[in-house]
Structures are given as structure tokens and as C-alpha cells.
Amino acid sequence: TWASETQPGRSADLADRLMVMPMQIPHSSQLIVKVAFRNVRRNWRHSVAALATLAVGFLALALFQGYIEEFLRSQLDVIYSRIMIGEVMVQKKGAGTRQARINPEKYRINEKEQQFLDRWIVENSASVKTNVRTLLLVGMAHMGGSSAQMILWGHDVPEGRIARRKWTWNTWAGHPLRESEPSGTVLALGLGEILGCTATSEDPVLDPVTAAPLPIERPFHCKQSSLMLTVTSGHGRTNALEADVVGLTRAGSRDFDEHLLWVPLRFAQDLASTRAVSQYMIVLHRPSDGPKMRAALRTALKQAGIELEVVDWIDTEGADLLRRGIDLLTVFRGLVFIVILIIAGAAVLTTMMKTVRERTREIGTLRSLGYLRRHILALFAVEAAMLAILAGGIGLLCSVLCTLAINASTITYKGGLLADAIPLRVGYSLSAYSWGFLFLSFVAVVAALLAASGVTRMRIAGALSDG
């Protein structure tokens, strides 16, 4: 009666909106849910504000996490494809040490060891997609009076084409190595510029969808069609061979871009006067079989008394820079993710508390009608949960649409030490969707409970007279 006399229109309107009569107290969860749904619709202005805050927070979390995950995945995919990395890497023990760089001949896989590895690969052909033998040499490259230090990468040509996955065509100008060109060489663009070879086409090189070079033979110009390569053999002699430039490509890193060149494995072996190789890269049909196949090969080598190291490339010294970069990016991702969570959480908390406090008179009316404190807390918690679920759906839809738009924009940018432009792409992060929804839902419910808890402790008269 007091409530009707002090706020006659307001109290009657609220009672009608909440579908309750003075003695119809919601003792069942079903009725609380029904009333909460009614309140969400009736208080649509407050609901829209809460939905917008929750959805924007969800969108920020999803896009950032999706970008970082896609960046890591795509760059690892490019590195593994470009360098022809397999799930199983075989090399001499100590091949990654300083001593091996000083005296590399002692750390190469000899012909007898190669024969054993070839037999093992044939025996496990059902699991092995291909294997690439490589030989790394250091020396000098000369062309028309220009000279530069080089890192020569000899590899099996047809097998390397398979191991490069979607990078089968790996040149910016000219064409990749071919079996019909035993003395062909592909230069890194930086090394090519030093020696006098430049690409003459300005057409786009990378496919905006796959981020791999388009299979088009673009023109390039060299002041000479061939160059002289020299290395020091294991016998203390300097060997030299002439190679024909057939293509130009990116090395991936700016430092390597000024030193790397690729040749067929047999050419590299003739240049070094050896039939040994530096390593085997074994590519599997199912990458997930990597740990099992590495363990099986270690066992086979041990039984044969052959001392070779079977590793995952990511654990080697050659991948040290990549591992440090991944660790740094992981820390950065964690810090930024926490900042976004705090900002989004604070925005949601403020919005929800403001929304609840603006309904102080409504809470006072409910108390005057006989609602207990726990009923009101449950009511607002259910409302917040409903808003969170709806906002999660809206945020997910916006995230998917924004991801599609960004990926279709074909925007590229330069990144750190990388020589290539990186396509701006965002992935679909299920973990970000899940954690974002759970966290923001939790904050929304807690905020609603905190705000409602404070108001329910007020005297009914004070709540009804709140201006």
C-alpha cells in the first residue's frame, strides 16, 4: 500500500511488466527465468548498452587472438615449406655446433649411412611422403667482376618440389630448379643484386589467398648468364664450377637474402668433391606421426650401430632464432590479451553496475511486493547471463564477418627481419571465442550481482524514493 501511494503509476507498471501479483513470489527457477527474459525485453535501452559492451569486448579478444594464432601458423608453414623441412630430421651428432662450422666435412652423412637411411625409408614408405637430402657449403660467388660470400644449398630437386608443399613454385623471377638443368642455380634477390641480377617485372608475385608465389615465369636480367662458384674442399683445395642463373627468389630473412643460392644436390657434391650430405629431411603423410617415426628411426639406427642424430628441426640450433621469436611473441600475446581482458572486463563491469543501479526503484518495488533478496539476486544474475549469451552470439557473428573482410582485403605489411611482405590475415580462434565468452559472461554476472546486492540491502523506502 505504501509503495502504491508513493509511486502509484510506477509500482503498478513494474508489477505488470514483471508479470507478478503481490503474492506471486518466484519460488521456482522457471518463473525467475521467465521474469528475467521479460525484463531484458522491457528494459531494452539498458540491454542494448550491455550487449554493445559485451559484444565489442568479445570482438576485440577474438580478432587479436585470431591474428596472432594465424600469424604464427602461417609463418611456420612458410618456413617449413620454403626450407623443405620434414617432421624427421637426420644429421650427424654435433652438426649444429661451432666445431661443425669450422670443419663441416667431419659432420656429414657418408654413403654407407645414406644407404641405411634409404632402406629404412623404403621399408616405411607407407608413412613417408618424400625425403630430401641437402648439402650446405660456404664459399664465394663471382659474376662479371662482382663477388660475394655465399651459402650454397644443394638439394634433391624432384623431392624438394614435393617437400615445399604449396611453395612448389618458389621463384620471384625465372623458374625453380629443374632436373633438366643440372648446373642451374636460383639466387636470393639480395645476392642477385650484388652480383648484377635483378627482376625486371613489377607484377604481383604472391597469391593473396595462399601467400605463396604465383606459378608465373617472370623476366629478370643478369649482366652475365652464368656465375662462378668456389668452395674449399676437405682436402684443402679450392674447387670451382660454373652455374647458370635460372631464377631469383626471396630467402625469407634479410640477412640470408644477401648470401643464399640453391643448386641441385649432385652439382653441390661435385663442387665439394664429395658424395656425402649434410642432412636428411623426411616428410611424412601425417605430421602427427613425427614423434613415433623419430623414435622408430632412433631404434633402428641404434640396432645397426650407426651414430646419427634424429631430431625435430624446431629443437635444433638452426631454429634457435625462430624459437626465441615465438617465445617473445607468446609473451607479447599474453600481455596484450590480459590488457584487453582488463579493459573489456572493466567496461562490462561499469556498464552492468550502472544498468542495475538505474533500476533501484524497480528493486524497491519488488521488495515491497514480497520478493526476497535471493530472488532478486537470482533474477539479475539470469538477466546478465541472457545478455552475455546474446552478446556472445552477436560478437561471434561480428568476429566472423570482420575476419572474412580482413582476409579478403589482401593487405600486406613488412614485419621485422622478414624480407617478404606479410599478408594481413586473421584466423578463427576457437580458444579465443571460448575464453572470451566465458570471461565476459563471468564479469557480467558478477557485476550484476555486486550492483544488485548493494541495492537490495537498502531500506525499501529508500530504494523507492531513489531519484
C-alpha positions in Angstrom: 0.0 0.0 0.0 2.8 2.4 0.9 4.5 1.7 -2.4 1.3 2.3 -4.3 0.7 5.6 -2.5 4.3 6.9 -3.1 4.7 5.7 -6.7 1.3 4.6 -7.8 1.9 4.5 -11.6 5.4 3.2 -11.4 4.6 0.4 -9.0 1.6 -0.8 -11.0 3.6 -0.6 -14.2 6.5 -2.6 -12.8 4.2 -5.2 -11.3 2.5 -5.6 -14.6 5.8 -5.8 -16.5 7.2 -8.4 -14.2 4.0 -10.5 -14.6 3.6 -10.8 -10.9 0.8 -10.2 -8.4 1.7 -9.1 -4.8 1.6 -12.7 -3.5 3.2 -14.4 -6.6 6.7 -14.7 -5.4 9.0 -16.6 -7.8 9.9 -19.7 -5.8 10.8 -21.7 -8.9 13.7 -21.2 -11.2 11.4 -21.4 -14.2 9.5 -18.4 -13.1 12.7 -16.4 -12.4 13.9 -17.2 -16.0 10.6 -16.1 -17.4 10.6 -12.8 -15.5 14.3 -12.2 -16.3 13.6 -12.6 -20.1 10.6 -10.2 -19.7 12.9 -7.7 -18.0 15.6 -7.9 -20.7 13.0 -7.1 -23.4 11.2 -4.3 -21.4 14.5 -2.6 -20.3 15.7 -2.6 -23.9 17.8 0.6 -23.6 19.8 -0.9 -20.7 20.0 -4.2 -22.6 21.4 -2.6 -25.7 24.1 -0.8 -23.8 25.2 -4.0 -22.0 25.0 -6.0 -25.3 27.2 -3.5 -27.1 29.8 -3.5 -24.4 29.9 -7.3 -24.2 30.0 -7.8 -28.0 32.8 -5.2 -28.5 34.9 -6.9 -25.8 34.3 -10.3 -27.4 35.2 -8.9 -30.9 38.5 -7.3 -29.6 39.6 -10.6 -27.9 38.6 -12.8 -30.9 40.3 -10.6 -33.5 43.6 -10.1 -31.6 43.9 -13.8 -30.7 42.9 -14.9 -34.2 45.6 -12.6 -35.7 48.4 -13.8 -33.5 47.5 -17.5 -34.0 47.2 -17.1 -37.8 50.5 -15.2 -37.9 52.3 -17.9 -36.1 50.7 -20.7 -38.1 51.3 -19.0 -41.5 54.9 -18.1 -40.8 55.7 -21.6 -39.6 54.0 -23.0 -42.6 56.1 -20.7 -44.9 59.3 -21.6 -43.2 58.7 -25.3 -43.3 57.7 -25.2 -46.9 60.4 -22.8 -48.1 63.2 -24.7 -46.3 61.8 -28.1 -47.2 61.6 -29.1 -43.5 60.3 -32.6 -42.7 58.9 -34.0 -39.5 62.0 -36.2 -39.2 65.5 -34.6 -39.5 68.6 -36.8 -39.6 72.1 -35.4 -39.2 75.5 -36.2 -37.6 75.7 -35.7 -33.9 77.2 -32.3 -33.2 76.3 -31.0 -36.7 74.9 -27.8 -35.2 78.0 -26.9 -33.1 80.7 -24.4 -33.7 83.2 -27.1 -34.5 81.0 -28.4 -37.3 81.0 -24.9 -38.9 84.8 -24.9 -38.7 85.3 -28.4 -40.1 81.9 -29.4 -41.8 83.4 -32.4 -43.7 83.6 -34.5 -40.4 79.9 -33.9 -39.7 78.4 -35.1 -43.0 76.4 -38.3 -43.6 78.5 -40.7 -45.6 77.4 -43.0 -48.4 77.1 -46.1 -46.1 74.8 -44.2 -43.7 72.8 -42.9 -46.6 72.2 -46.4 -47.9 70.9 -47.5 -44.5 68.6 -44.4 -44.3 67.3 -45.1 -47.9 66.5 -48.7 -46.9 64.6 -47.6 -43.8 62.6 -45.0 -45.8 61.6 -47.7 -48.4 60.6 -50.0 -45.5 58.4 -47.2 -44.1 57.1 -45.9 -47.4 53.5 -46.1 -46.3 54.2 -43.3 -43.8 56.9 -41.3 -45.7 55.7 -38.8 -48.3 59.2 -37.9 -49.5 62.8 -37.3 -48.3 65.2 -34.6 -49.3 68.9 -34.8 -49.0 70.7 -31.5 -48.6 74.4 -30.3 -48.7 75.3 -26.9 -47.3 78.5 -25.2 -48.5 80.1 -21.9 -47.8 82.2 -20.1 -50.4 82.3 -17.3 -52.9 80.2 -16.4 -55.9 81.7 -14.3 -58.8 80.0 -12.7 -61.8 81.5 -10.1 -64.1 83.9 -8.6 -61.7 81.4 -8.7 -58.7 82.0 -11.1 -55.9 80.0 -12.0 -52.7 80.1 -14.5 -49.9 77.6 -17.3 -50.5 75.8 -20.0 -48.6 75.2 -22.8 -51.2 72.2 -25.1 -50.6 72.3 -28.2 -52.7 69.2 -30.5 -52.5 67.3 -33.2 -54.4 65.3 -31.3 -56.9 62.2 -33.5 -57.5 61.9 -34.4 -53.8 62.4 -30.8 -52.8 59.5 -29.8 -55.0 57.2 -32.1 -53.0 58.6 -31.0 -49.7 57.9 -27.4 -50.5 54.2 -28.2 -50.3 52.3 -25.1 -51.7 55.7 -23.4 -52.4 56.3 -25.8 -55.4 57.0 -22.7 -57.4 59.4 -20.7 -55.2 60.8 -18.0 -57.5 60.1 -14.3 -57.9 61.6 -14.3 -61.4 62.7 -17.0 -63.7 61.7 -20.6 -62.7 62.6 -23.1 -60.0 65.4 -25.7 -60.3 64.7 -28.4 -62.9 66.1 -31.9 -63.4 66.9 -31.0 -67.0 69.3 -28.2 -65.8 72.0 -29.9 -63.8 74.1 -26.7 -63.4 71.1 -24.4 -62.8 71.1 -22.1 -59.8 68.5 -19.9 -58.1 69.8 -16.8 -56.4 68.3 -15.0 -53.4 67.3 -11.5 -54.6 69.8 -9.7 -52.4 72.7 -11.8 -53.6 71.4 -11.4 -57.1 71.6 -7.6 -56.8 75.1 -7.7 -55.5 76.2 -9.9 -58.5 74.2 -7.9 -61.1 70.9 -9.9 -61.5 67.6 -8.1 -61.0 64.0 -8.9 -61.5 62.5 -6.7 -64.3 58.8 -7.3 -63.7 56.7 -5.3 -61.2 53.7 -7.7 -61.4 52.4 -9.1 -58.1 54.3 -12.1 -57.0 52.4 -13.6 -54.0 49.0 -15.1 -54.3 46.8 -13.1 -51.8 45.0 -16.2 -50.8 47.8 -18.8 -50.3 50.6 -16.2 -49.7 52.8 -18.3 -52.0 54.4 -17.2 -55.3 52.2 -17.4 -58.3 53.5 -20.0 -60.8 54.5 -17.4 -63.4 57.9 -17.2 -65.1 58.7 -13.5 -64.8 61.6 -11.9 -66.6 64.9 -10.9 -65.0 68.2 -9.5 -66.2 71.8 -10.5 -65.4 74.9 -8.9 -66.7 76.1 -12.4 -67.4 74.1 -15.6 -67.8 76.4 -17.6 -65.6 78.5 -17.2 -62.5 81.5 -18.9 -61.0 81.1 -20.6 -57.6 84.1 -21.5 -55.5 84.4 -23.5 -52.2 87.2 -25.1 -50.2 87.1 -28.9 -50.3 88.0 -31.2 -47.4 91.5 -31.8 -49.0 92.5 -28.1 -48.6 91.9 -27.4 -52.3 89.7 -24.7 -53.8 87.2 -26.1 -56.2 85.3 -24.0 -58.8 82.3 -24.7 -61.1 80.2 -22.6 -63.4 76.5 -22.4 -62.8 73.7 -20.9 -64.9 71.3 -18.5 -63.2 67.7 -19.7 -63.9 65.8 -17.8 -61.2 65.6 -15.3 -58.4 63.8 -15.7 -55.1 63.4 -14.4 -51.6 65.4 -16.1 -48.8 62.8 -15.2 -46.1 65.3 -13.3 -43.8 67.1 -10.1 -44.8 70.4 -11.4 -43.7 70.2 -14.7 -45.7 68.8 -12.8 -48.7 72.3 -11.5 -49.4 74.0 -14.9 -49.2 71.8 -17.8 -50.2 71.6 -19.7 -53.5 70.2 -23.1 -54.4 71.6 -25.7 -56.8 70.9 -29.4 -57.5 72.5 -31.8 -54.9 74.7 -33.5 -57.5 76.1 -30.1 -58.6 76.9 -29.2 -54.9 78.6 -32.6 -54.4 80.7 -32.2 -57.5 81.7 -28.7 -56.3 82.8 -30.0 -52.9 84.3 -33.3 -54.3 82.2 -35.5 -52.1 79.2 -37.8 -52.1 78.2 -37.1 -48.5 75.3 -34.9 -47.5 74.6 -32.6 -44.6 71.2 -33.9 -43.6 68.1 -35.8 -44.5 64.7 -34.2 -44.2 61.9 -36.8 -44.1 58.4 -35.5 -44.8 55.5 -37.7 -43.6 52.0 -38.1 -44.9 50.7 -37.3 -41.4 52.7 -34.7 -39.5 51.3 -36.0 -36.2 53.3 -39.3 -36.7 56.5 -37.3 -36.3 57.3 -38.4 -32.7 56.5 -42.0 -33.4 58.6 -42.1 -36.6 61.6 -40.3 -35.0 61.6 -42.9 -32.1 61.4 -45.8 -34.6 64.3 -44.5 -36.6 66.4 -43.9 -33.5 65.8 -47.5 -32.5 66.8 -48.8 -36.0 70.0 -46.7 -36.0 71.0 -47.9 -32.6 70.4 -51.5 -33.5 72.6 -51.0 -36.7 75.3 -49.3 -34.6 75.1 -46.1 -36.7 75.6 -42.8 -34.8 73.2 -40.4 -36.3 71.0 -37.8 -34.6 67.2 -38.0 -35.3 65.5 -34.7 -34.2 62.6 -32.4 -34.8 64.0 -29.4 -36.7 62.3 -26.9 -34.3 64.6 -28.2 -31.5 67.9 -27.7 -33.4 70.3 -24.9 -33.2 69.3 -23.7 -36.6 65.8 -22.9 -35.3 67.1 -21.0 -32.3 66.2 -17.6 -33.7 62.7 -18.9 -34.6 62.2 -20.3 -31.1 63.2 -17.1 -29.5 60.9 -15.1 -31.8 58.0 -17.5 -30.9 58.7 -17.1 -27.2 58.8 -13.3 -27.5 55.6 -13.3 -29.5 53.9 -15.6 -27.0 54.8 -13.3 -24.1 53.6 -10.3 -26.1 50.4 -12.1 -26.9 49.8 -13.0 -23.3 50.4 -9.4 -22.1 48.2 -7.8 -24.7 45.5 -10.4 -24.1 45.5 -9.6 -20.4 45.2 -5.9 -21.2 42.3 -6.5 -23.5 40.6 -8.6 -20.8 41.1 -6.0 -18.2 39.8 -3.2 -20.4 36.8 -5.2 -21.7 36.1 -6.5 -18.2 36.2 -3.0 -16.7 33.8 -1.7 -19.4 31.4 -4.6 -18.9 31.6 -4.2 -15.1 30.9 -0.5 -15.3 28.0 -0.9 -17.8 26.3 -3.7 -15.8 26.6 -1.9 -12.5 25.3 1.3 -14.0 22.4 -0.6 -15.6 21.5 -2.3 -12.3 21.8 0.8 -10.2 19.5 2.7 -12.5 16.8 0.2 -11.7 16.9 0.9 -7.9 13.2 1.8 -7.8 12.3 -1.4 -9.6 14.2 -3.4 -7.0 12.5 -1.5 -4.2 9.1 -2.2 -5.8 10.0 -5.9 -6.0 11.0 -5.9 -2.3 7.7 -4.2 -1.4 5.8 -6.9 -3.3 7.5 -9.6 -1.2 10.5 -10.7 -3.2 13.3 -11.9 -1.1 16.9 -10.8 -1.5 18.0 -14.1 -3.0 15.1 -13.9 -5.6 16.3 -10.5 -6.8 19.9 -11.6 -7.0 19.0 -14.7 -9.0 16.8 -12.5 -11.2 19.6 -10.2 -12.1 22.1 -13.0 -12.5 19.9 -14.7 -15.0 19.4 -11.4 -16.9 23.1 -10.9 -17.1 23.6 -14.5 -18.3 21.0 -14.0 -21.0 22.6 -10.8 -22.2 26.0 -12.5 -22.2 24.7 -15.4 -24.3 23.1 -13.0 -26.8 26.2 -10.7 -26.8 28.4 -13.8 -27.4 26.3 -14.7 -30.5 26.5 -11.1 -31.8 30.2 -10.9 -31.1 30.9 -14.2 -32.8 28.9 -13.1 -35.9 30.8 -9.8 -36.0 34.1 -11.6 -35.5 33.5 -14.0 -38.4 32.4 -11.1 -40.7 35.4 -9.0 -39.7 37.7 -11.9 -40.3 36.3 -12.6 -43.7 36.6 -8.9 -44.6 40.2 -8.6 -43.4 41.3 -11.8 -45.2 39.6 -10.6 -48.4 41.3 -7.2 -48.3 44.7 -8.6 -49.4 46.5 -6.0 -47.2 50.3 -6.7 -46.8 52.9 -5.3 -44.4 56.6 -5.6 -43.6 57.5 -7.4 -40.4 60.8 -7.2 -38.5 63.7 -9.1 -40.1 61.5 -10.8 -42.7 62.3 -9.9 -46.3 58.9 -10.6 -47.6 55.7 -8.6 -47.2 53.3 -10.5 -44.9 49.6 -10.7 -45.8 47.3 -9.4 -43.1 45.2 -12.4 -42.1 43.1 -13.3 -39.1 42.3 -16.9 -38.1 39.3 -18.4 -36.5 40.4 -18.9 -32.9 38.1 -21.4 -31.1 40.1 -20.8 -27.9 39.6 -17.1 -28.1 35.9 -17.5 -28.7 35.5 -19.8 -25.8 37.7 -17.9 -23.3 36.3 -14.5 -24.4 32.7 -15.7 -23.9 33.3 -17.4 -20.5 35.3 -14.4 -19.1 32.9 -11.7 -20.2 29.9 -13.8 -19.1 31.5 -14.2 -15.7 32.2 -10.5 -15.4 28.7 -9.6 -16.4 27.1 -11.9 -13.9 29.4 -10.8 -11.1 28.8 -7.1 -11.9 25.1 -7.6 -11.9 25.3 -9.5 -8.5 27.5 -6.8 -6.9 25.3 -4.0 -8.0 22.1 -5.8 -7.1 23.5 -6.9 -3.8 24.2 -3.3 -2.7 20.7 -2.1 -3.7 18.9 -5.0 -2.0 20.5 -4.0 1.3 18.8 -0.6 1.1 15.6 0.0 3.0 12.6 -0.4 0.8 11.5 3.2 1.4 15.0 4.5 0.4 15.0 2.3 -2.8 11.6 3.5 -3.9 12.4 7.2 -3.3 15.8 6.9 -5.1 15.9 9.7 -7.7 
